[in-house]
């Protein structure tokens, strides 16, 4: 994936996040800063983060959304939402902090891991875990965001061979 495609992925990520009604605001005071970095494995099992200017299928990106409240009043019931862009798959158990919720459609959220009822060939219904690759958004609910405070959420995704959604302007 070339630099242009990765930037489009990051722009799509940012545009998607900003379109989601993610939190209750006090006069629009809360801002969100979205970043994406590429995970690089180092010797000895260590990890480091580098700019996400380029990535290829199979690379792991870490998305981070930092919510800031520059006002003098606290904000209650902050729902921090982190979309999983097209062209990527959420990596299970990478949502931080725990607990988080997930969505398959960006609208309905439930605690991780998501499950669904599946009808077996013999007619019985069982509950099965939904593959993390099907998640389209993550959400964290915070009771408050203090005046002049900030909270960050993050998750990792793997770049797939599928098409990357381009942001509409």
Residue pairs with C-beta under 8 A, 6 or more apart in sequence:
1 9
1 54
1 55
1 56
1 57
1 59
1 159
1 164
2 54
3 53
3 54
5 164
6 52
6 53
6 54
6 55
7 53
8 164
8 166
8 167
9 36
9 52
9 55
9 61
9 85
9 87
9 88
9 159
9 164
9 165
10 34
10 36
10 52
11 166
11 167
12 85
12 86
12 164
12 165
12 166
12 167
13 34
13 36
13 63
13 83
13 85
14 34
14 167
15 167
15 168
16 83
16 85
16 165
16 167
17 32
17 34
17 65
17 81
17 82
17 83
18 32
20 81
20 83
20 106
20 137
22 32
22 79
22 80
22 81
22 139
23 30
23 67
23 75
23 77
23 78
23 79
23 80
23 81
24 75
24 76
24 77
24 78
24 79
25 75
26 71
26 73
26 74
26 75
27 71
29 69
29 70
29 71
29 73
29 75
30 67
30 68
30 69
30 75
30 78
30 145
31 67
31 68
31 70
32 65
32 66
32 67
32 68
32 80
33 65
33 66
33 68
34 63
34 64
34 65
35 63
35 64
35 66
36 52
36 61
36 62
36 63
36 64
37 49
37 50
37 51
37 52
37 61
37 62
37 64
38 49
38 50
38 51
38 52
38 54
38 55
38 59
38 60
38 61
38 62
39 47
39 48
39 49
39 59
39 60
39 61
39 62
39 156
40 47
40 48
40 49
40 50
41 47
42 48
49 62
52 61
55 61
55 159
56 159
57 159
57 160
57 161
58 158
58 159
59 158
59 159
60 91
60 156
60 157
60 158
60 159
61 88
61 156
61 157
61 158
61 159
62 94
62 154
62 155
62 156
63 82
63 154
63 155
63 156
63 157
64 152
64 153
64 154
65 80
65 81
65 82
65 152
65 153
65 154
66 150
66 151
66 152
67 78
67 80
67 145
67 150
67 151
67 152
67 153
68 149
68 150
69 75
69 145
69 146
69 147
69 148
69 149
69 150
70 148
71 147
71 148
72 147
72 148
73 147
74 144
74 145
74 146
74 147
74 149
75 144
75 145
76 143
76 144
77 141
77 142
77 143
77 144
78 141
78 142
78 143
78 144
78 145
78 151
79 139
79 140
79 141
79 142
80 139
80 140
80 141
80 142
80 151
80 153
81 137
81 138
81 139
82 137
82 138
82 139
82 153
82 154
82 155
83 106
83 136
83 137
84 90
84 135
84 136
84 137
84 138
84 155
84 157
85 157
85 164
85 165
86 162
86 163
86 164
86 165
87 159
87 160
87 162
87 163
87 164
87 165
88 157
88 158
88 159
88 160
89 132
89 133
89 157
89 158
89 160
90 102
90 132
90 133
90 135
90 138
90 155
90 156
90 157
91 132
91 155
91 156
91 157
91 158
92 113
92 132
94 154
94 155
94 156
95 102
95 112
95 138
95 140
95 153
95 154
95 155
96 153
96 154
96 155
97 140
97 153
99 111
99 112
99 140
100 111
100 112
100 138
100 139
100 140
100 153
100 155
101 109
101 110
101 111
101 112
101 138
101 139
101 140
101 141
102 109
102 110
102 112
102 113
102 114
102 135
102 137
102 138
102 139
103 109
103 110
103 135
103 136
103 137
103 138
103 139
104 114
104 130
104 134
104 135
104 136
105 136
106 136
106 137
109 137
109 139
113 129
113 130
113 132
114 129
114 130
114 134
114 135
115 127
115 128
115 129
115 130
116 127
116 128
116 130
117 125
117 126
117 127
117 128
118 125
118 126
118 127
118 128
119 125
120 126
138 153
138 155
140 151
140 153
142 151
145 151
